[in-house]
Amino acid sequence: MKAVFYKSFGGPGQLQTGILPEPVPGPDELLIQVKTVSINPADYKILIGDLKVTNGPVFPQIPCSDFAGIVKETGSNIKEFSPCDKVYGFVSTISGKPGSLAEFVLASPDLVRKLPEGMAFEEAACLPGASLTALNSLRKGGNLRGKSVLVNGATGGVGHFAVQIAHAAGARVTAICSTLNIDLARKFGAERVIDYTKTDLSVWKNKYDVIIDAYGHMKQTDVFRMLNKNGIYTSTLYSPEAFVATLYNRLVHGKILTSGNMRTKTEDFEQIEALFKQGKLNPYVEKTFQIDHTREAFRYFESGKHRGKIVIRI
């Protein structure tokens, strides 16, 4: 099968396209013909070697976790899927499994969903990692109706989902983004926008019930000052300093600092799909690349200038 892989950790320059053996499904696995893949921060971190402790130094490695495609073959124990089903899902490459950036991928049925009606492969490939991370981060804030929610990195992969989910839940959403992305943040559902290129958060007076740091680089001093009492802050890049501060802030000031991570329970997938069907959550695909241009796709992701999601077509 045609696949993208790398034989040593490094940047996008390590990626190459070639032929690898087509995987054979076990009794509890699905063999899926991949149509589209999206890039997540974890995919990039694995590529450069930041997560090699967990995913190991066995090469070649195929990158990417999110995918959408068509079931080619089902394991003997699988009853809920059939060949030709259109699906999307996730493979845990952090644990060392081959990724989805290839013509075929093996996946656990627990992490695969049938494509909702009206959803394109490009849209479906954007969902698992980013939307489930946003959903679980916001869930920690409880019932969001009427609450004030601040989303940092509001037009990125996780952030653009967080704004839409919070808005759909009845929250009053403020987005942090650059000047170029203000209109896009408002399109996603933000009532108010903070332009970080013109506004210093250290002098921002407003406070929030929930802060989602989808970019992961807010200063702890800003977070502490901007949270209401009993407020909650979640970050996709939870720092050691935040861990140290968490217990003190919770006990003394009633403010919770915690990590944002994805959850893959059935009800989570169902909630995301329901929002899509209601027109309240729409994946934003800024750029699409063909598999032979995967290096360019990862370089664009590396630049940090992308909005929404980057998709690769197989």
Disulfide bonds with the S-S distance in Angstrom:
none
